Amino acid sequence: MEHSLVLWSLFVCIIMTHNATCFFPNFWSKLISGAWRSSTHQDITEEAILRVTLQAFQEVPNSQGQKIDPEEFKGKILVSDDIFAAYYGMRVSTKKYRLAISEVVNANAAMDFLNTTRNDAIQHFDSEQIQAANQLLLFRRKEVIQAIKSENYEVARTKLGELLHSLQDFYSHTNWVEMGYLKVHPHLLLPGKEVKAVVGESEPTCRDCDGMECWDNVLEIINKKKLLTSGYYGSQPEKPPGKCSHGGIFDDSRNQGAKGGINKDSTSSLFSPHYYLHAEAAELAERATVKFLQELREAVSNKLFMRLFNIGSGAGLSFVIDTTGSMFEEIQAAKERAHDIIEKRHGTLDEPEYYLLVPFHDPDFGPVTKTRDPEEFFRKLSDLYAIGGGDEPEMCFSAIQMALLNSPPLSDIFVFTDASAKDMHLKNTLESLLHERRSRVTFLLTEDPLRKGRGRREVLHPDRFQPYESIAEASGGQVVFTSNEGIQQVSTIIEDVTASSMVTLYQKLGHLHGKRIHHFYVDNIVENITVQVAGQVTSVVILDPADRVQYQDILDAQIQPQRSAGSFFRTQLPPQTAAGRWSIELHTLGKYTVHVRGHSQLDFLYHFAVPSHGTHPGLSKIDGKPMRGVPTTLVLSVTGIPHDSAALIEEVSLQGVHGESLATLSLEPTNHSGEFVVEVPSLPDQAFSVLLRGKDEEGNILQRVSTELNSIAEVMVEVSTPNPLYPNQNCTLFFLITNLGMKDNYKIHVTDDQSFLQHVNISRAHLNTNESVKGEIILLPPAHIKTGSVVTVTLVVESAKTKNFNFAVKQLSVADQKWDSDPPVCSAIQMNQKCTSLASKCQWDTWTVSFHILEVGSGIARVLQKNGNASITFTESNGIAVALFTSDCCSLQAELYIEDKAGNLGNCHFSTSPTSRSTRIFMWKITILALQMILYIL
């Protein structure tokens, strides 16, 4: 990266408006600040998740009953690809796992960039708001657990990232490290416990520092009394005299008494007065993150915790099916293809994680069926009948939207229909959701666009299926036209696309007449390669790197064609496919598509980001479309490269719809395994996809294509970070629309999937260049809504002149206003003790204690014991809960954890001591006397 760019970025960073700081957000912060040895929120979070994942793999057997040996990774750098290979016994795709981690990391980093969170002292443990910050942590803990148990994993990952940011800031912003503690705070983020020993509001905490560095500026009496304090930042709230500042060059309060600061965010004295304690703070922050993730795994179960991070999650199988009378053959094809996939993949890593079905016709669509049980899915599929209809269009886009909102990111959705869409107003909303969820739609159409269709007398418009092509191209899917007779063969595309390790080596959309030649590269890290050609094609010839014909139309060649149906050709290359450049020769009559796919662990994710300057410089992920004329950074995460691999990732190419190269950019690795960045001074004006290029260990060219199309926008859409929704209570979202292009009129369209939408105060806006307009969205959940429900709100802003649009998508969860925030409480009601003072006999004697548990809120979820040798018997009847604790006499302490269904954790503690014979007789007499008194009272 050019030195001038770094200096310019640092200059902009210094002069920009400042906001509150914490550990730097991500790797970009190190470049801007020059603090290369600093640990960022990204470093801390990723390492902690890897460590807890490894721990889970060491404790939870895989499908073959195998676990990772605890000694295997001791002292090694943790890389997700290596950990997964050790657990599953083979190289597997970690793409979905890396996506889950990136969602947590991006939500964590966004706390420093969003207007609603970056200056909030409570969110960052600033300005001595320690107890309030801990209460917020506890609230977020409940939100995370609730979202996981409701299997709303995207919401859970966002909430988890926000929680971890605040938790990590505690160790950087308070004086916990300065007090000499080498362990995490025992009561922080622990339900039922308070963070006490916080300094008084008027009590001085710091003395002045000389210069940027601050040594021992926290008053000795504060650290000696073990009183917690944290630094004030800026003027919100105003710093009282004698209090510590956050410090650093962007903190205006650093010049007020007491001068200086105490933050440990980085290894740079320019940004962090206590830079010399950064390593200790980062270590404790990571340990606290690991501790919470371990507790979270225990709270929600191993199964749900693994699903949270997409561990063991294969691809889903999602069908959207037109059920009008002409669809008999298509429904039969869907049944056959589903049956084949269920049979072939049962018990494998490619077994679908879930099955989803949405039927539609006119005027109805749905309901959605989502299940993990393949037999239930097949029963629902078998219950579909083609009936009625005979006209078009149908409610296709509504059905796709329903499927999309019930599918996780990186899903493939397959649509069977022979009719056009009636609900065209949802097209931009659908494209926005597909972009946000990184999912694809493939249409299998049994209707010639030039025919009348369905036996009607009227001639339908030949372009009526163009919206399907637009949706498919934008999402990276396909539109395949076939006949009722050919649908069985064409539907094999479903098996090719839904393999968990499927990658795209080449794709091309063509539209010219004549002979066309396409080239694709095969490397040594890919296998099971299939070539698909669809459209107005009369012949297909495939040649290997030695120019030998391997497939020619439907003739019997060295490669036996597997499927060929009209304008759809599919064949699979031999198992030992030669590496190098392959060729496809086509004779075409018009529009066609070429897709070359294979199975490989080497794949990539990417997103666009813009530098966020200020006290906490970093890369802020763009959630909508990137903006025209704005310098943008492309961030890539490459999976499937072992830590010791010699494979090289060299560059990316931005290519147009027809495969033409629009820009080629060299990649720069970060210090994160598999992560690369490249600055794009100006993104192309036309739609483009991203192609990754490099070399395998033997020097062969490798290519991977991310099939979806990206486009730039001239209007920026921002929506405020929402608070939780509450039943029967209005919630207002504020949005800001800014026009960075020429003067234009804009249409504003808002939808939600739960019918919570009550009002949008503007539907149109006329904006000059650089002009903005604010708006409000009002939602009202019904009184009976289930706690934990999620609503997805989509805001689309479209230019009336160019039809170019941008969007924002927000997911909000419903919280219970009467949420149980009180942990269960307990008391010892009876003890039976036979322990003697003879240590040699302790293992032979036992003692018991009974606890009465009081839980008046959500109910008791489970009772856990801390003592390794003890056992617990728990009974609950008629509202009375009793736990009987039994232990040998080698341990004379009883400690129980009681968790209620809201996630609150109560603690029971009881201790005893060995007794003499006379003492035991006395205790028995007291017990008998107490029982006699109770009987007398009754």
Beta strands, then each sheet from edge to edge (+ up, - down):
strand 1: 317-322
strand 2: 355-360
strand 3: 369-371
strand 4: 412-417
strand 5: 440-445
strand 6: 479-481
strand 7: 502-510
strand 8: 514-522
strand 9: 527-543
strand 10: 549-552
strand 11: 563-565
strand 12: 568-572
strand 13: 580-599
strand 14: 603-612
strand 15: 618-621
strand 16: 632-639
strand 17: 648-655
strand 18: 661-666
strand 19: 668-669
strand 20: 675-680
strand 21: 688-695
strand 22: 701-710
strand 23: 715-719
strand 24: 731-739
strand 25: 744-752
strand 26: 757-760
strand 27: 764-767
strand 28: 772-779
strand 29: 790-799
strand 30: 805-813
strand 31: 825-833
strand 32: 846-854
strand 33: 860-865
strand 34: 871-877
strand 35: 880-888
strand 36: 893-900
strand 37: 905-911
sheet 1: 3+ 2- 1- 4- 5- 6-
sheet 2: 7+ 13- 8+
sheet 3: 7+ 13- 9+ 10-
sheet 4: 7+ 13- 9+ 12- 11+
sheet 5: 15+ 14- 16+ 20- 19+
sheet 6: 18+ 17- 21+ 22-
sheet 7: 23+ 24- 28+ 26-
sheet 8: 27+ 25- 29+ 30-
sheet 9: 31+ 32- 35+ 34-
sheet 10: 33+ 36- 37+
end
